[in-house]
Amino acid sequence: MIALSLAVFVFDECRRNVYRLIGKRIPATYVVLRYHAVPQHLRPTFAKQMDELLRRARPLRADVTVPDLAGARFASVTFDDAYQNVLENALPELAKRAIPATLFIVSDGLGRNPSWEDHSDNTDPDMHDPIVTEEQLRSLSPDLIQVGSHTHTHPLLTRISEVQARSELALSRTRLQAIVGRDVKLFSFPYGAYNDDLISWCREAGYDKVFTTLPRSASAGPEEFVVGRVAVYPYDVPLEFSLKLSGAYRWWFGAVELKRKLASAITFATPEKRASTFS
């Protein structure tokens, strides 16, 4: 994966240089990073990654329109699930560098250990930390940390009924807004599973943007509703992190998107929807 990503990076840099030589405008680029856990022993490497982010890109809130600056590189930092170790180890490093971030919260999991579907099979001990509490959410600076929804109970949304899915989308947003006292306008899909119906229901639920786990560069346009993210880990080696930050892992998007569509096609809630997927 690193070799292919390195080839993409070299191609991108060559193209940027050619654009400069011929006087063609270089478009801005935007990458959204997706973290989960940041354990104590990996806090120093996470800090180095944030230093690299500041060297290579301009940090950006995930809810804003990307400025149309020729040749600029932008990046947003997001965390799914919001474990205590993120609060303890990642947020202080972000605050030191004034890097904004978004926490996507499972509203029914606040203050408890994760208990959602398939989580017991996860062998990573750092992803068995408790989720942040209501009090901790209220204490976070809204200038630095945004709160987004990650559903109410973290189900695989493509496997439940429309009524259940709509409830998960609405209940999480309503509860989180009541806790933090401000609008919750961002959403990320548990397990990265979504389909066209879910995108439509997210719009109707009042979200401004929804975030996937598809490793593609985000758009610099204000019209983007479905935003891709690149999975990053505090243990990524420096070269790997730099390539992810540059958007060079987007080649993997095609394979992941195909896999997602196939999985979505066979896990719709009803036989009628399964049939319509292939039509």
Buried (B, 14 or more C-beta within 10 A) or exposed (E): EBEEBBEBBEEBEEEBEEBEEEEEEBBBBBBBBBBBBBBEEBBEBBBBBBEBBEEBBBBBBBBEEBEEEEEBBBBBBBBBBBBBBBBBBBBEBBBEEEBBBBBBBBBBBBEEEBEBEEBEEEEEEBBBBBBBBBEBBEEBEEEBBBBBBBBBBBBBBBBBEEEBBBBBBBBBBBBBBEBBEEBBBBBBBBBBBBBEBBBEBBEEBBBEBBBBBBBBBBBBEEEBEBBBBBBBBBEBEEEBBBBBBBBBBBBBBEEBBEEBEEBBBEBBBEEEBBEEBEE
